[in-house]
Amino acid sequence: MKIDERVEQLVRDALHWAVKRQPAEFDEALKTFSDESTRRSAMELLVAISAFVSTDICGGKPSLEQIQELAVEVAEAEAWSSATPPEVEAFLGAALTGRPLSGVLPAGSPVILAFVVAASLLSARPKPEGEWWFNYLDKVEAAIEAAG
């Protein structure tokens, strides 16, 4: 997957506010995804990030039970966002299997949910001393691009 640099920066900006759990700033950042092409590119990137990080956290492709556990952890950690365990589970399940998100989640929720899940997974994953979520994101994006 080739990552569009412009979309990447917009995604990083929105992830920043989601990681910090700042709803007003997060909502403002979401407004920068004003056209369908940008939203679609952002969703593709967020799905790839969430699938990669989930696999990394679980040490391989997550089982159904691991997806359910991650969903509960994300929903609890991100209570500010109103994400529910079933929504997070549906999102992760679709991301990990390549299923389309349409029909899996309520209309309008996939974009917000994608940011919330990706931000939560990036910030929660154990990292070496002195490494921040955005350093890890650099590695994740490099791996995504290298995988094609």
C-alpha positions as CSV (number, residue, x, y, z in Angstrom):
1,M,0.0,0.0,0.0
2,K,1.4,3.4,-1.0
3,I,0.5,6.0,1.6
4,D,-0.5,9.4,0.4
5,E,1.7,11.9,2.3
6,R,-1.1,14.6,2.5
7,V,-3.6,12.1,3.9
8,E,-1.0,10.6,6.2
9,Q,-0.4,14.0,7.9
10,L,-4.2,14.6,8.3
11,V,-4.5,11.1,9.8
12,R,-1.6,11.8,12.2
13,D,-3.2,15.1,13.2
14,A,-6.5,13.5,14.0
15,L,-4.8,10.5,15.8
16,H,-2.9,13.0,18.0
17,W,-6.2,14.4,19.4
18,A,-7.7,10.9,19.7
19,V,-4.7,9.7,21.6
20,K,-4.9,12.7,23.9
21,R,-8.7,12.1,24.3
22,Q,-9.6,15.7,23.4
23,P,-13.0,15.4,21.7
24,A,-13.4,19.0,20.6
25,E,-10.0,19.1,18.9
26,F,-10.6,15.6,17.5
27,D,-13.9,16.8,16.0
28,E,-12.1,19.8,14.4
29,A,-9.4,17.5,12.9
30,L,-12.1,15.2,11.4
31,K,-13.4,18.2,9.5
32,T,-10.3,18.2,7.4
33,F,-11.5,15.0,5.7
34,S,-14.0,16.9,3.6
35,D,-14.0,14.9,0.4
36,E,-14.7,11.3,-0.3
37,S,-11.3,10.5,-1.8
38,T,-9.5,11.8,1.4
39,R,-11.9,9.9,3.7
40,R,-11.4,6.7,1.7
41,S,-7.6,7.0,1.7
42,A,-7.7,7.7,5.5
43,M,-9.9,4.7,6.1
44,E,-7.7,2.4,4.1
45,L,-4.7,3.6,6.2
46,L,-6.5,3.4,9.5
47,V,-7.7,-0.1,8.7
48,A,-4.2,-1.2,7.8
49,I,-2.8,0.4,10.9
50,S,-5.4,-1.3,13.2
51,A,-4.9,-4.7,11.6
52,F,-1.1,-4.4,11.8
53,V,-1.0,-3.2,15.4
54,S,-3.6,-5.8,16.5
55,T,-1.5,-8.5,15.0
56,D,1.6,-7.1,16.6
57,I,0.0,-6.9,20.0
58,C,-1.3,-10.5,19.8
59,G,2.0,-11.9,18.4
60,G,0.2,-13.1,15.2
61,K,-3.2,-12.9,13.7
62,P,-5.6,-12.4,16.6
63,S,-8.1,-15.2,17.4
64,L,-11.8,-14.4,17.9
65,E,-11.2,-14.4,21.6
66,Q,-8.3,-12.0,21.3
67,I,-10.3,-9.7,19.1
68,Q,-13.1,-9.7,21.7
69,E,-10.6,-8.9,24.5
70,L,-9.0,-6.1,22.5
71,A,-12.5,-4.7,21.7
72,V,-13.4,-4.6,25.4
73,E,-10.0,-3.0,26.3
74,V,-10.4,-0.3,23.6
75,A,-14.0,0.5,24.4
76,E,-13.1,0.9,28.1
77,A,-10.0,2.9,27.5
78,E,-11.8,5.2,25.0
79,A,-15.1,5.7,26.9
80,W,-14.9,9.4,25.9
81,S,-15.7,8.3,22.3
82,S,-18.8,6.2,23.0
83,A,-17.2,3.3,21.1
84,T,-18.8,0.0,22.3
85,P,-17.2,-3.4,22.5
86,P,-19.4,-4.8,19.7
87,E,-18.6,-1.9,17.4
88,V,-14.8,-2.2,18.0
89,E,-15.0,-6.0,17.6
90,A,-16.9,-5.6,14.3
91,F,-14.3,-3.1,13.1
92,L,-11.3,-5.2,14.0
93,G,-12.9,-8.3,12.6
94,A,-13.5,-6.6,9.3
95,A,-10.0,-5.0,9.3
96,L,-8.3,-8.3,10.0
97,T,-10.2,-10.2,7.4
98,G,-10.4,-7.6,4.7
99,R,-14.2,-7.5,4.8
100,P,-15.8,-4.1,3.9
101,L,-16.9,-2.0,6.8
102,S,-20.2,-1.1,5.1
103,G,-23.0,-3.2,6.5
104,V,-20.8,-4.1,9.5
105,L,-21.1,-0.8,11.3
106,P,-23.8,1.9,11.5
107,A,-23.6,4.6,8.8
108,G,-21.4,7.5,9.9
109,S,-19.6,5.6,12.7
110,P,-16.8,3.8,10.8
111,V,-14.6,7.0,10.3
112,I,-14.7,8.0,14.0
113,L,-14.4,4.4,15.1
114,A,-11.4,3.8,12.9
115,F,-9.5,6.7,14.4
116,V,-10.5,5.8,18.0
117,V,-9.4,2.2,17.5
118,A,-6.2,3.0,15.8
119,A,-5.3,5.6,18.3
120,S,-6.1,3.3,21.2
121,L,-4.1,0.4,19.8
122,L,-1.1,2.6,19.0
123,S,-1.0,4.2,22.4
124,A,-1.7,1.1,24.4
125,R,0.9,-1.2,22.7
126,P,3.9,-1.7,25.0
127,K,6.8,0.2,23.6
128,P,10.5,0.5,24.5
129,E,11.5,3.1,27.0
130,G,11.4,6.6,25.4
131,E,9.4,5.5,22.4
132,W,6.1,7.2,21.8
133,W,3.0,6.1,19.8
134,F,4.0,8.3,16.8
135,N,7.5,6.6,16.7
136,Y,5.7,3.3,16.6
137,L,3.4,4.6,13.9
138,D,6.4,5.4,11.7
139,K,7.5,1.8,11.9
140,V,3.9,0.5,11.3
141,E,3.6,2.7,8.2
142,A,7.0,1.7,6.9
143,A,5.9,-2.0,7.2
144,I,2.6,-1.3,5.5
145,E,4.3,0.3,2.6
146,A,6.9,-2.4,2.4
147,A,4.2,-5.1,2.3
148,G,2.8,-3.5,-0.8
